[in-house]
Amino acid sequence: MSLCNRLGANRSITTGYWIATELLAFWQRIPAEQFGFRHPRTWTKAAPEVADRNESVGLMEPLRIRESSRHRTMLTDLAVELTGKSAGFRRSLTEGVLPALADLVRAMNCYYSNLIEGHDTHPVDIERALKNDYSADAPKRNLQLEARAHVTVQKWIENGGLKGRGTAVDDIMEIHRRFGELLPEDLLWAEAPKTGKEIRVTPGKLRTHDVKTGRNIPVSPGALLRFLERFEAVHSKLGRTDGILAAATTHHRLPRSWTATVALPGSCLMQCCWRL
């Protein structure tokens, strides 16, 4: 059966995924002021040779749903419901079904995560890419290679390849390195906002120039490290419920606008948070 057919036929078995996306959608609709965030401490300035416009890491806040939020109880209930349904669903499966189901959900995650980035790779083309069957059309082939890279990195995380908690600076850059190294050359270039000059992305390295991603101009390169360090500090000691909620908030708060010019696979970030 093709991946397209399986996506339709097995929609009922992806309850946990859909609850997680609902959490993310809910989080995106909540004004930041309702969480009562405070600007964090001032961080050490970057080296002078890298442009730093001294953006406050408060631009990325709130990174968590505060205990005092009026939405906290409802979201916690959703997280508990997700945990219960996931555990029950896992017990209902035979061992022989698990690998096939994991492949299906991994491909589905890839499709929706890349679609958010404006990269519409049809599920049939994702399935073909996983079988090393690539299109003769260069742009279409590049998207297939991107999808394959996404699935490969997600599987690496699931198999325990990431030794840290997943939200540390080193872990984020390792995910970035592995993903970027599998991308085709055409997808490793970004545009300078003022000159339009193309700048090559180095997988696993923070950029040293301003770039433009779509209509967004990310924070200055000198600010990247302190943004990532703030992100790591906030997520370093989360409990199980907070880890589930962080799967949604992390997906929203760590887009490519804040970090590097190659977007980290969204479902890979969510996978890291499930491991907290």
TITI-463293 format. One line per 5 residues: their letters; for each residue x, y, z of C-alpha. Coordinates in nm, 3 decimals, decimal comma. Example, Ala and Ser with C-alpha at 12.3 -4.5 7.8 and 13.67 -1.06 7.14 Angstrom:
BEGIN
as = 1,230/-0,450/0,780 ~ 1,367/-0,106/0,714 $
***
This chain:
BEGIN
mslcn = 0,000/0,000/0,000 ~ 0,138/0,345/-0,089 ~ 0,229/0,601/0,175 ~ -0,059/0,823/0,061 ~ -0,310/0,544/0,120 $
rlgan = -0,159/0,456/0,454 ~ -0,173/0,817/0,566 ~ -0,545/0,815/0,501 ~ -0,616/0,466/0,633 ~ -0,420/0,506/0,953 $
rsitt = -0,530/0,853/1,055 ~ -0,701/0,712/1,363 ~ -0,373/0,578/1,498 ~ -0,205/0,917/1,513 ~ -0,409/1,056/1,804 $
gywia = -0,100/1,150/2,001 ~ 0,049/1,345/1,713 ~ -0,269/1,542/1,656 ~ -0,304/1,632/2,023 ~ 0,054/1,759/2,014 $
tella = -0,019/1,976/1,711 ~ -0,331/2,109/1,885 ~ -0,112/2,209/2,180 ~ 0,118/2,391/1,941 ~ -0,170/2,568/1,767 $
fwqri = -0,317/2,674/2,102 ~ 0,020/2,807/2,218 ~ 0,055/3,018/1,905 ~ -0,279/3,192/1,973 ~ -0,195/3,301/2,329 $
paeqf = -0,057/3,657/2,372 ~ 0,281/3,663/2,542 ~ 0,162/3,914/2,803 ~ -0,062/3,654/2,963 ~ 0,240/3,459/3,076 $
gfrhp = 0,390/3,752/3,267 ~ 0,744/3,698/3,138 ~ 1,035/3,906/3,259 ~ 1,339/3,993/3,059 ~ 1,626/3,762/3,156 $
rtwtk = 1,969/3,871/3,265 ~ 2,218/4,039/3,032 ~ 2,454/3,801/2,854 ~ 2,820/3,846/2,759 ~ 2,872/4,019/2,428 $
aapev = 3,001/3,823/2,130 ~ 3,341/3,878/1,974 ~ 3,365/4,220/1,805 ~ 3,429/4,074/1,458 ~ 3,074/3,929/1,453 $
adrne = 2,795/4,186/1,425 ~ 2,583/4,204/1,739 ~ 2,291/4,445/1,762 ~ 2,244/4,360/2,131 ~ 1,895/4,216/2,088 $
svglm = 1,744/4,108/2,418 ~ 1,675/3,737/2,455 ~ 1,338/3,857/2,585 ~ 1,236/3,868/2,219 ~ 1,211/3,490/2,236 $
eplri = 1,008/3,486/2,558 ~ 0,792/3,337/2,687 ~ 0,973/3,006/2,635 ~ 0,751/2,815/2,876 ~ 0,392/2,820/2,990 $
ressr = 0,409/2,969/3,337 ~ 0,250/2,800/3,636 ~ 0,038/3,112/3,689 ~ -0,109/3,103/3,339 ~ -0,488/3,065/3,333 $
hrtml = -0,441/2,816/3,049 ~ -0,204/2,595/3,246 ~ -0,461/2,355/3,394 ~ -0,629/2,288/3,062 ~ -0,297/2,230/2,883 $
tdlav = -0,175/2,000/3,161 ~ -0,494/1,796/3,127 ~ -0,429/1,765/2,753 ~ -0,074/1,648/2,823 ~ -0,198/1,383/3,067 $
eltgk = -0,459/1,272/2,812 ~ -0,190/1,246/2,547 ~ 0,028/1,035/2,777 ~ -0,258/0,799/2,862 ~ -0,370/0,751/2,502 $
sagfr = -0,014/0,700/2,383 ~ 0,052/0,434/2,647 ~ -0,275/0,256/2,571 ~ -0,209/0,264/2,200 ~ 0,142/0,128/2,250 $
rslte = 0,011/-0,168/2,452 ~ -0,238/-0,253/2,177 ~ 0,032/-0,302/1,913 ~ 0,219/-0,619/1,831 ~ 0,595/-0,598/1,796 $
gvlpa = 0,572/-0,667/1,425 ~ 0,359/-0,358/1,365 ~ 0,585/-0,110/1,545 ~ 0,860/-0,065/1,282 ~ 0,609/-0,009/1,000 $
ladlv = 0,407/0,234/1,210 ~ 0,721/0,423/1,312 ~ 0,816/0,460/0,945 ~ 0,469/0,588/0,863 ~ 0,459/0,850/1,140 $
ramnc = 0,817/0,958/1,066 ~ 0,725/1,027/0,703 ~ 0,406/1,207/0,811 ~ 0,606/1,427/1,051 ~ 0,846/1,506/0,768 $
yysnl = 0,565/1,604/0,531 ~ 0,391/1,846/0,770 ~ 0,711/1,993/0,916 ~ 0,851/2,074/0,572 ~ 0,514/2,205/0,456 $
ieghd = 0,530/2,465/0,735 ~ 0,856/2,584/0,580 ~ 0,688/2,618/0,240 ~ 0,848/2,302/0,104 ~ 0,560/2,098/-0,032 $
thpvd = 0,702/1,751/-0,093 ~ 0,421/1,511/-0,180 ~ 0,404/1,199/0,043 ~ 0,454/0,980/-0,266 ~ 0,779/1,167/-0,340 $
ieral = 0,892/1,122/0,021 ~ 0,830/0,749/-0,006 ~ 1,026/0,734/-0,332 ~ 1,315/0,929/-0,178 ~ 1,337/0,679/0,107 $
kndys = 1,380/0,412/-0,162 ~ 1,649/0,617/-0,343 ~ 1,410/0,688/-0,629 ~ 1,461/1,055/-0,715 ~ 1,299/1,284/-0,969 $
adapk = 1,491/1,401/-1,277 ~ 1,359/1,753/-1,204 ~ 1,630/1,926/-0,996 ~ 1,406/2,136/-0,761 ~ 1,182/1,837/-0,695 $
rnlql = 1,484/1,615/-0,633 ~ 1,626/1,869/-0,387 ~ 1,305/1,857/-0,185 ~ 1,318/1,478/-0,188 ~ 1,674/1,487/-0,056 $
earah = 1,566/1,732/0,213 ~ 1,285/1,497/0,315 ~ 1,523/1,202/0,329 ~ 1,762/1,404/0,546 ~ 1,475/1,494/0,778 $
vtvqk = 1,367/1,131/0,821 ~ 1,727/1,014/0,866 ~ 1,797/1,263/1,146 ~ 1,467/1,190/1,321 ~ 1,540/0,817/1,313 $
wieng = 1,889/0,881/1,450 ~ 1,738/1,068/1,746 ~ 1,478/0,795/1,808 ~ 1,751/0,530/1,812 ~ 1,939/0,709/2,090 $
glkgr = 2,203/0,878/1,878 ~ 2,162/1,207/2,063 ~ 2,333/1,158/2,399 ~ 2,225/1,484/2,559 ~ 1,881/1,616/2,650 $
gtavd = 1,824/1,761/2,305 ~ 1,781/2,125/2,401 ~ 2,143/2,202/2,491 ~ 2,336/2,425/2,252 ~ 2,572/2,143/2,153 $
dimei = 2,280/1,907/2,086 ~ 2,097/2,162/1,871 ~ 2,409/2,226/1,668 ~ 2,470/1,851/1,627 ~ 2,117/1,810/1,488 $
hrrfg = 2,185/2,107/1,260 ~ 2,514/1,954/1,143 ~ 2,368/1,614/1,064 ~ 2,069/1,761/0,885 ~ 2,272/2,015/0,687 $
ellpe = 2,534/1,766/0,575 ~ 2,264/1,556/0,411 ~ 2,109/1,847/0,221 ~ 2,180/1,915/-0,146 ~ 2,412/2,206/-0,218 $
dllwa = 2,130/2,417/-0,362 ~ 1,955/2,427/-0,023 ~ 2,263/2,544/0,166 ~ 2,250/2,905/0,054 ~ 2,085/3,205/0,218 $
eapkt = 2,038/3,566/0,109 ~ 2,195/3,873/0,268 ~ 1,911/4,119/0,346 ~ 2,078/4,438/0,219 ~ 2,291/4,324/-0,072 $
gkeir = 2,102/4,015/-0,186 ~ 2,436/3,833/-0,192 ~ 2,417/3,457/-0,142 ~ 2,586/3,323/0,170 ~ 2,662/2,954/0,216 $
vtpgk = 2,542/2,784/0,532 ~ 2,795/2,571/0,720 ~ 2,618/2,276/0,886 ~ 2,676/2,267/1,261 ~ 2,809/2,623/1,276 $
lrthd = 2,642/2,949/1,376 ~ 2,629/3,201/1,095 ~ 2,857/3,505/1,103 ~ 2,648/3,728/0,873 ~ 2,298/3,869/0,864 $
vktgr = 2,063/3,670/0,643 ~ 1,707/3,687/0,519 ~ 1,477/3,385/0,534 ~ 1,164/3,455/0,332 ~ 1,029/3,783/0,471 $
nipvs = 1,204/3,740/0,806 ~ 1,537/3,889/0,909 ~ 1,670/3,687/1,205 ~ 1,859/3,828/1,502 ~ 2,217/3,940/1,442 $
pgall = 2,482/3,666/1,430 ~ 2,648/3,788/1,748 ~ 2,322/3,741/1,939 ~ 2,270/3,378/1,837 ~ 2,475/3,216/2,109 $
rfler = 2,309/3,399/2,397 ~ 1,965/3,318/2,251 ~ 2,059/2,951/2,238 ~ 2,208/2,960/2,588 ~ 1,887/3,112/2,721 $
feavh = 1,691/2,840/2,543 ~ 1,911/2,572/2,701 ~ 1,882/2,722/3,049 ~ 1,503/2,732/3,038 ~ 1,468/2,371/2,919 $
sklgr = 1,741/2,209/3,128 ~ 1,522/2,092/3,417 ~ 1,175/2,008/3,292 ~ 0,951/1,737/3,434 ~ 0,751/1,495/3,223 $
tdgil = 0,443/1,714/3,183 ~ 0,647/2,025/3,110 ~ 0,847/1,821/2,859 ~ 0,529/1,738/2,668 ~ 0,416/2,101/2,668 $
aaatt = 0,765/2,201/2,558 ~ 0,723/1,985/2,248 ~ 0,476/2,249/2,128 ~ 0,644/2,562/2,263 ~ 0,989/2,460/2,141 $
hhrlp = 0,858/2,401/1,792 ~ 0,723/2,756/1,797 ~ 1,009/2,936/1,976 ~ 1,314/2,793/1,800 ~ 1,247/2,847/1,429 $
rswta = 1,524/2,930/1,186 ~ 1,454/3,300/1,244 ~ 1,636/3,277/1,578 ~ 1,912/3,030/1,499 ~ 2,084/2,929/1,181 $
tvalp = 1,978/2,965/0,821 ~ 1,895/2,598/0,771 ~ 1,569/2,529/0,953 ~ 1,597/2,253/1,209 ~ 1,340/1,981/1,141 $
gsclm = 1,042/2,068/1,362 ~ 0,955/1,710/1,446 ~ 1,318/1,648/1,545 ~ 1,290/1,926/1,804 ~ 0,962/1,778/1,927 $
qccwr = 1,128/1,436/1,948 ~ 1,399/1,585/2,169 ~ 1,140/1,731/2,405 ~ 0,963/1,395/2,442 ~ 1,299/1,272/2,577 $
l = 1,321/1,535/2,854 $
***
